[in-house]
Amino acid sequence: MEVQKKLLNSVEGCVDDALLGLVCLNPGLCQLQGQRVVLRSDLSSLRERVALLSGGGSGHEPAHMGYVGRGMLSGAVAGDVFTSPPP
């Protein structure tokens, strides 16, 4: 019997799984379809304001996603594990 050493379904899908879980648990967030981008779900209410985005690699978790919300980031972009997001 093989012993599982990680709490991941797969290495390739771990970032996508984390983002899906975050969005499912937070009604104030939504994910841009087909992308590793999390946005405030009330983004349309921010018209005529500056949007603040952050991005980075997904080391131990997509950390920037935890800072998306009212009074914080407007959105965040996640890259692969230990890799910055593409431009």
For each residue, the residues with C-beta under 8 A, 3 or more apart:
1:
2:
3:
4:
5:
6:
7:
8: 11 14 17
9: 13 14 17
10: 13 14
11: 8 14 81
12:
13: 9 10 16 17
14: 8 9 10 11 17 18 58 81
15: 18 19 36 58 62 78 79 80 81
16: 13 19 20 36
17: 8 9 13 14 20 21
18: 14 15 21 22 58 61 62 65
19: 15 16 22 23 31 36 38 62 65 78
20: 16 17 23 24 31
21: 17 18 24 25
22: 18 19 25 26 29 38 62 65 66
23: 19 20 26 29 30 31 38
24: 20 21
25: 21 22
26: 22 23 29 69
27: 41
28: 40 41 42 69 70
29: 22 23 26 38 39 40 41 65 68 69
30: 23 38 39 40 41
31: 19 20 23 35 37 38 39
32: 35 37 38 39
33:
34:
35: 31 32 77
36: 15 16 19 62 77 78 79 85
37: 31 32 75 76 77 78
38: 19 22 23 29 30 31 32 62 65 68 75 76 78
39: 29 30 31 32 43 68 74 75
40: 28 29 30 43 46 68 69 70 74 75
41: 27 28 29 30
42: 28 45 46 70
43: 39 40 46 51 74 75
44: 47
45: 42
46: 40 42 43 49 51 74
47: 44
48:
49: 46
50:
51: 43 46 74 75
52: 72 73 74
53: 73 74 75 76 77
54: 64 67 73 75 76 77
55: 64 76 77 78 79 84 85
56: 63 64 78 79 84 85
57: 78 79 80 81 82 83 84 85
58: 14 15 18 61 62 63 78 79 80 81 82 83
59: 63 81 82
60: 63
61: 18 58
62: 15 18 19 22 36 38 58 65 76 78
63: 56 58 59 60 66 67
64: 54 55 56 67 68 73 76 77 78
65: 18 19 22 29 38 62 68 76 78
66: 22 63
67: 54 63 64 72 73 76
68: 29 38 39 40 64 65 72 73 74 75 76
69: 26 28 29 40 72 73
70: 28 40 42
71:
72: 52 67 68 69
73: 52 53 54 64 67 68 69 76
74: 39 40 43 46 51 52 53 68
75: 37 38 39 40 43 51 53 54 68
76: 37 38 53 54 55 62 64 65 67 68 73
77: 35 36 37 53 54 55 64 85
78: 15 19 36 37 38 55 56 57 58 62 64 65 85
79: 15 36 55 56 57 58 83 84 85 86
80: 15 57 58 83
81: 11 14 15 57 58 59
82: 57 58 59
83: 57 58 79 80
84: 55 56 57 79
85: 36 55 56 57 77 78 79
86: 79
87:
